[in-house]
Amino acid sequence: MDRPADQTGLLRRTGRELRAVFRGKTPTHRRYRDHLTVIVGATIGVDLVCTVLAYFLERHAPRAELHTIGSAFFWTSTQLVTVSSQLRDPISFGGRALDIFMEAYAITVIAALAGATGAFIQKRGLELEAKED
């Protein structure tokens, strides 16, 4: 199935912009890459810390499903990525407080990512318009 020419051009431009972000081609690309790096790094750190906390808070709680570090890692990762999982919600007060923190963090990260992406698109659009003039 053939794509319209404008759609193919859009995909190529998008691919070029993504490569430029990873390479840090311009200050705008570097700034966006730095934002993404901080967001991903912080989220990995939060995931690991919350995994350990969830394991220690829930492993002995009655009816809890987080009895191993692996199940705690699965639960925290799914909470941070999708704000849900197949595992039962935490039983202990600490586990529930941790769950609320992780959900608030996940929502904040999505908002920050949306803001950084919007700012990048706006700034990059202005740069490309200035280049055309």
Buried (B, 14 or more C-beta within 10 A) or exposed (E): EEEEEEEEEEEEEEEEBEEBBEEBBBEBBBBBBEBBEEBEEEBEEBBEEBBEBBBBBBBEBEEBBBEEBEBBBBBBBBBBEEEEBEBEEBBBEBBBEBBEBBBEBBEEBEEBBEEBEEBBEEBBEEBEEEEEE
